[in-house]
């Protein structure tokens, strides 16, 4: 049986959550499908569940998204698809 990791991510800037999640959680679904993980919205962040390597990639992607948004960049689905190609 494959090992499954469940990681809770808390964001300091919760104003980024709507943009990370996307409309109707569309961004979470894109990340989940692209990296083969399960993401669930939480009050101050989200949880990532899946293969440990995939969870690590998802965590790194989310960190990069937060860093981009901190500069004022607005993430859209197109940007996210391009970023997922790098993973």
Secondary structure by P-SEA (a helix, b strand, c coil): cbbbbbbbbbbcccccccccccccaaaaaaaaaaacbbbbbccccccccccaaaaaaaaaaaaaaaaaaaacccccaaaaaaaaaac
